[in-house]
């Protein structure tokens, strides 16, 4: 019986990924509840430790207790380790150790890596893992140095280095955890160009996806960008620019947010609030003071999220692009979705539609449940749910007030968002073999 259960658990790559993330969360929650993990030396409630471990492993950033105030250095390092493993993927880390030990990567492990990195084939998958780790460590190191140089102006050297490393890893992995204390995030650095620009660069690069970073690196050897990279870069740039314009339009004269700021700081802050909802969870404004229109717009950005194969969540930029392409094709009376003179396979469009509807179903279901159990405004609840699903970490202040049941729902949303609706669906209901026949065509009236 035990062997049958084990065989069922590891029978499919999606199921193995789900089990792996659950194991990391379980181990992390055990460590975080230890007295040594809290700054007071007292044991943390297990539900709070579990919530923090889930948020860190799923690189979300939602917290029920402030990371800088509540946890000791040991607890913060446990959180940082989970962020790194969760961002790169535990299979990528395990593969790296296997490479160091000169152990052969089996076909089963390559299939799991393929699922984890959202690749279409296992060809070159181990080489991609090497690049993933190399890119991540290099970019994090550069970010840590730049942030440390700024923190050195008002911190001791040891603290500045620690803060620089922690925030560089957190921001690159789009985790949103910070050590500033008081749930302040980067509000104390709203007018600081150095911290804002470095943070935004780390967030954007981490959200592009390692395939895109690999493509950009290969440009030096004369290779052209793939269709995937072109779509990701175009959509990412467009969403960041459009998001900043919308935030500026809604908040420029708002006395509770941007009103008192100078024009340069307003533009810088608008770009930060446009970049951050792309699953980073860093804010330089008090989000509760934003106009409801801005808060709802941020919900849309959080739902779209980052790009495939990245450290971010959401339905992904390429999914959103495929949906826009399908709408444009229907409006123009064309059967094919065309991007950069390439036709998208119909299967890709179906997958984008399926993923979006599954994500909407999860978000709506969780929002309806929490609207019953939590005594808060609907927009605040919807914001929290989408932030959890998109592994963003932004909050209007609901996280610390969640009931026990509310915390469980948000944890499940973070877990589903990190794995992805389709991967989670495949883990529960494995894909079937392709059928060898097609049913007769029928017609229904649409619209």
N, C-alpha and C positions, 0 to 999 in steps of 0.2 A: 504493500500500500504506500509506504513512504517513498519507494523508488518511483512509483507511478505519479505521485504528486510532484516530485522533483522533476521528472521528465516533462510533465505538463507545464511547470513553471518556466522551464528553459526551452520549450518547444519552438518559440518564435522570438526573433530579435526584439520586436516591440515589448513583449512581455518581459524579456530579460532586462531591457532598459528600465521599465517601470519598477521591477524588483530592485535593481541596482540603486536607483534614486531613493526608493523607500528605505533601503538599508542604510544609505548615507545619512538620511534624515533621522532614522532611529538612533544611530550611533552618535550623531551630533547632539540630539536632544538629551541623551544620557549624560554627555560631557557638560552641556550647558546648565544642567540642573545641579551639578556639583557645587558645594559651597565655594570651592576655589575659583569658580567661574564668575562669581558676583563680586562687585567692589566692596560690598558690606560684609562678605564672608558668610552670608546666610544662603540657605538653599533656595533656588528659584523654583516657583511652582512649575510642575511638569508641563502643564498645558501651555504656559508662556515659553518654556524652553523648547517645546515641540513646535510652537508657532514660529519662533525665531529660527530654529533649524530648518524648517520647511521654507521660510522666506529666503534664507541664505543659500540653501542648496538649489532652490528654484530661481536664484538671482533676482529676487523681487524687490526687497527693501522695506516692505511693510513691517512695522515693529509695534509690539504692545508695551515694551519698555525701551527707553532710550539706550542705544548701544554704548555711547560714550559715558553716560552717567551710571548705568546699572551694572555693566559687565567689567570685570577686571581685565588686565592684559591677557591673562590666559584665556578668558572667555572670548575676548576680541580676536585672538589668534585662531581659536576654534572656528569662529564665524568667518574669518578671512580664508581659512583653509577650505571650508565648505563652499564659499563663493568661488574660489578658484576651481575646485572640482566640479561644481555645478555649472560654471560658465563654460569650461572647456569640455565637460562631459567626463564622467567617470571612466568610460571605455577608452577615451583618448589618453587619460592619465595611466590607466592600466596597460595600454599598448606601449606607452613610453617606457614604463618600467620593464616590460617584456623585451623591448629593443635593447635597453641597457644590459639586461641579463643575457642577451643574444639568444632569446627563445623564439622559436618559429611562431608566427601568427597564423592560427588555424583558419580554415574556411568559415567555420561558425563565428569566430571572432570578427572576421572581415565583414560578414553579413550584419552583425550587430553594429559595427562601425559605420557601415553604409546607412543603416537606419538612423543612427545617432547624428551623423553629419548631413543627413538628408540628401544623399547622393543617389544617382540613378543606376550606378553599377559599382562593383568592387574594384574595378581597374584603377590602380594607382592610389588606393585608399590608405595604405600604410605611409606612402610618401606624403600624402596630404596631412596625415596626423603629425608627421615630423614638422611640416611647415606650420601647422596650427600652433603647436607648442612653441616653436621658434618665434613666430610672429607675436604671439601673446606675451612671451617673456620679454622680448625686445621692446615692444610698445609700452608695456607696463613699466619697464625699467626707465625708459625715456620720460614717461609721464611722472614717475616717482621723483626723478632728478629735478624736473621743472617745478613741480609742486613744492618740493623740499626747499628749493632756492627762495620761493616766496614765503614759506612758513618760517624760514630762518630769520626774517626781519622782525618777528614778534614772538618767537618761541625759542626754547633752548635747542641746541643741535640735536640731541637725542630724540626729543619730542618731535621736532620738525621732520627728521628722517622717518620716524615711525608714522606720523600723519601722512607724509608724502607717499610712502609705500602702501599704506592701507587704502587711501582714497584713490590712488592710481589703479590698484587691482579692482577695487569696488566699481569705479566708474567705467573702466574698460570692459568689465564683465556685465555692465549695465545693471548692477545690483542695487545701487542707491543707498547703501549703508554709509553712515558717516559717524565721526567721533566728536562733532561740534558740541553736543550736549543740548538738552532742553528741546529736543525735536526741532532744532532750528535749521538743519541742513545747511545750505550755503546762503541763507538770508543775510548773514553778517558780511558776505563778500559780494553783495549785489552790484556794487559799483567798482569791483576789482577786475580790470580787464585780464590780468595775468591768470588768475584762478579760473575765471569764467571761460576764457578761450582754451586753456589747457584741458579743463574738464569737458567742454563741448567736443574738442578734438578726440579725446579718449572715448567718449560716448559714441560719437559718429563712427569712428573706425571700428570699435567693437561691434556696432550694429550692422555694418556692411556685410559681414560674413567672410569666412576665411577663403572661400572660393574666389570671391571678388578680390581680396587682398593678394591672393596667389596670381590672379590674372594681371593685376596692376604691376606686380613685381616682374612678370614675364614680358611686359611691354618693352623692357630694355633689350630683350633678345629678338625683337622684331615681330613678336606675335601680336595678333589683333585681339581686342576684347571680345569675349563670347557674348552671345545674345543675353544670357543671364546677367552678366556684369553690366551691360549697357542699360538694361531695364532697372536694375537695382540702383545704379548711380543716378539715373534720370529721375526715378521716383523719389529717392531719398533727398536729392537736391531740391526737387519741386515741393515736396512736403515741408521741408525745413523753411524754405523761403516763403511759401504760402502761409505756413503756420505763424511765422514771425509777423507777417503783414496783418493777419487776422487778430493776433494778440495785441499788436500795436493799435489797431483800429478800435478794439473794444476797451482797452485799458489805458490809452494814452492820457486821457483827462480824468481818470478815476482817482479821486483824492485818497482813497484807501490803499492804492497800490502804486501806480506809476506817476500819479499826479505831481508829487513833490520832487521827483527825480529830474535831473537835467537831460536834455535830448539824447546825448551820447549814451548815458546809462540806460535810458528807456529802450533804445535799440538793442543794446547788449542784453538786457533783461528779457526782451521779447524773443530774441534768438535762443536764449537759454530755455525759456518756457516752451519753445517750439521743438527744441532738440530733446529735452528731458522726457516728454511723454512717449517718445519712441523707445520705451521700456527702461529708461535710466533711473527715474525716481528721485532726481535731484531738483530742488527748487530754490530759487533766489528771491521769490516773492511768497508772501503768506497766501496760500491757495484759497483759504476760506474767505479772504477779502475780495477775490476776483468776482467779476460780474457773472451771473448764471450763464449767460451766453458763452463767455470764455471757458467756464468750467465744462459746459457741454461740448464745446469744440475740442477741449483737451481729452474728453472721453473718446471722441472719434479718433483722434491721433493715437491714443493708447490702444484702441481696438485694432487699428492697422498695424502698429508695432514696427519692429525692425525687419531685417531681411533673413532669408533662409540660411542655415548653416552658421548663424552668428550666435552671440551670447544673449540676444534679446528674444522677446516673445511676440504675442499678437498673431493676427492672421498672416502677417508678413506683407512686405511691399509688393512682391511679385504676384501674390494672390490678388491684391487690390488692383494691380495693373491689368491682370488677366480679366477681371470683372469689368473694368472700365473699357478694355478692348472689346469685350463681348457686347457691351451696351452700344458702343460706337459702331460696331459691325452691323448690329441689328438695325440701328437708326439709318445707316447708309444702305441697307438692303443687301448686305454681303453675308455669305455663309461662313467665311473664314475670318478668324481673328489674326490680324497682321501687325507685327511689331518690328520696326527696323528692317522692313522688307523680308521678314521671315514669317511663315504661317505657323501658328501654334497648333499642335495636335489637339483634336477634340477632347481627348482624354485629360489633357492639362486643364482645359476650361471646366470640365466636369469636376475635376478634383478641387479646383479653386472654389467653385460653387458649393460643393459638398462641405469643404472645410469651413467656409463662411457661415453656412446654415447651422452646422454643428456648433460652431463658436457662439453664434447668436442664441441658439437653444440653451447652451450652458449658461450664458450670461443672463438671459431672461429668467430661466428657472431659479438661479441663485438669487437674483434680485427680488423675485416674487416671494421666495422663502424668507429672505432677510427683512423684507418689508413687513412681514408678519411678526417676526421675532425681535426686531430691533426698533426701538422708539426714536427714529430719526427721519429727517426729510428724505423723500424718494431720490432726489438728485444726489444726495450725499451717499446713499446706499448704492446707487447705480455706479457712481464714481469709484467707490471702494471695490465693487465686484469686477469692473472692467480693469481696474488697476491690478487686481490680483490675477485675473486671467491673462492679461498682457505682460505679467511679471514686471510691472513698472515700479510700484512702490510709492507712488504719490498718494496722498490722502488728504481729505478735508477735515480730519480730526476724529474720524469714526473708529479707527483701529483700536485705540486704547480703551474705548467704551464698549467694545463688542462683548456680547454674552458668551458663555461657554459654547453654545450651539453655533453662534455667529462665527466664532474663531474656527470651529471645525469646518464650516462651509467655506470660509475664506481660504483655509489651508488646502481643501480639496480643489478649489479654483486655481490656486497657485500651482499645485501639482499637475492639474490638467493642462494649464497654460504652458508649463515648462516642457512637458512631454509633447504637447500638441494634440488637438482633438482626434486627428486621424490615427496617430500612433497609439493613443489611449484606446481608441475603438478597435484597432487591430490587436492590441494586447488582450482585450476582453473577448473579441470575436475575430479569430484569425481569418485572413483572406482565403477565399476559395480558389480552386483552380479555374482557369478560363473555360467557359462552356463552349461546346463545339457546334452550337446551333444558335439561330436567332429567331425570335418570335415574329409573327406577321406584323407588318406596320399598321398602326392605328392612328387616328387623328383626333385631337381635342382642340377646342377653341381657346386661345390664349389672349388675354387682354380685353 
